[in-house]
Amino acid sequence: MKLNTTVHAVTQRIIARSQPTRSAYLAQVQADAKRPPGAQRMGCANVAHAFAALPGNDKLRVVAEKAPNIGIVTAYNDMLSAHAPLGHYPDLIKTEARQHGANAQVAGGVPAMCDGVTQGQPGMELSLFSRDVIALGTAIALSHDVFAGALMLGVCDKIVPGLLIGALQFGHLPTVFVPAGPMTSGLSNNAKSKVREQAAQGLVGRDELLAAESAAYHGEGTCTFYGTANSNQMLLEAMGLHVPGTAFINPGAALRDELTREAVRTVLGTPDYKCPPIGLVVDERCIVNAMVALLATGGSTNHLIHWVAVAAAAGIVIDWDDFSALSDVVPLLTRVYPNGSADVNQFQAAGGPGYVIRELLDGGFLHANVLTVRAGGLRDYTRMPAGAAPAADAQGASGTPALVWNDIGASKDEAVVRPASNPFSASGGLKLLQGNLGRSVIKISAVPDDRHVIEAPCRVFDSQDALHHAFDAGELNQDVVCVVRWQGPQANGMPELHKLTPPLAVLQGKGFRVALVTDGRMSGASGKVPAAIHVSPEAVAGGPLAKVRDGDVIRLDAPAGTLQVLVNEDVWAARETLAMPEALRAANGVGTGRALFANMRRNASGAEAGACTWL
């Protein structure tokens, strides 16, 4: 299938724009790749320290026999449901590596925080910056520089982008990402949201709300909605960085451990395919494939920040204009909560990432001729893994049944996933908004059609708590555009404002025309309330949100791609740009570890530049 002309044009302009930085990045990758292996390059004391803790046979294998040594970077902790299954992975990986004459070491661990725990809490102000902390931790882990390849163990929101940014600093290493899968389905996401809205209105108490939340989040694995964590997994499949079909196999399923063993075999190039370096896999076409997959599945808006940073780590420059142009032509192929009622387990059962990737390839929306960690290229990611029948000639090196990959076939449920010839929408549902309030983005794939244009007087809030107080006092029972400012990277670390979803949804449910405008983020689980988010430049940097006053009429027009405050141009130009209240700034810098992140707030780039603290 011929590549879509817009996908081709966007890719070519990214290649041209990135030429200086990408060339410099590749030169470093090539220079690192030409060096002798670490155990042969380093001094004897360095080598002795690196392998001092290894059992004798493993030490002999790496040092004397010059066997490959695989570095494991793990985000395991047993507080995050999605990461708890990773606890036994290192031992499984080491055992499998030995089966193939190789060695594996846990190079380091990185932090992993749960946005579900910190939503609406001070700790959420560390969330976005945790991505860069994870990238730094990954770099420290791999800086021992004695590895022939790497396995990245992580799943959730900031963890995967952080691991990927860090891994790309070692672009000469073959690298495979190893997930843990989603939890089994509990209370449906729609039912959970209904109870949240009832709680926001005082119709149910804390006991009922906690019971609902606990029934939804009930075991090991990622949350079952299609938020940032599960969007991560879809994007990694489309980038060819997983073992194919690994994303949404539940923890504890028969295939889960075998897919992890297959990741070891893949990074080692067993038996006959040399896994390419990650710096070559993640090229401009790979990044475009990730963007297309995000748009085709109605994925998390957080990736308009994260993947800008990921691309930059590989010397590639992308921006929101690129996302917007792709969104105009990429069809929406899935309806998974919050863009539908299905959860990710239903998505997987209906065909999952493999179905979507096949449809996008066949429709000419993905680059097919890209490197992946597998010999078959991106076509390998259009099939579903399964266990082969145990047989003498179908055994993996570890003595377990070998894996096979089967054709996906037709969609098992067209209410969840559809062919490109009959999409839910002809466009990806993401819109770039521009106007006298700056640049922002809106995800309209879950927003009712009659809410794509909102024009109403605004109420301006300096915090999400202030909005909640106004809601509780009945002050927002009207058509209203709620402006929540001082929420950008430099102000307070750009927290997610998902705590605002229930009250705004209640107002919308009462028939009021409601929208949110903010320089903060919304959760990957946000949906039906129109929200112009990531407004840039942010208010604390002198952005236009700092000029908005209560009562100003704001028009959000998603079809037209505009976000305007309807104030006379001369009046607007003469209006004072407010500074962030000093009391608010001071409060952002104390408690819950926030003082330690002051330098990150000072140095963070804008949202469209990836909110990076390292560029």
Beta strands, then each sheet from edge to edge (+ up, - down):
strand 1: 69-74
strand 2: 103-109
strand 3: 149-153
strand 4: 175-178
strand 5: 383-387
strand 6: 403-407
strand 7: 430-435
strand 8: 438-443
strand 9: 453-461
strand 10: 480-484
strand 11: 514-518
strand 12: 531-536
strand 13: 553-557
strand 14: 562-565
sheet 1: 2+ 1+ 3+ 4+
sheet 2: 5+ 6-
sheet 3: 7+ 8- 12+ 11+ 10+ 9+ 13- 14+
end
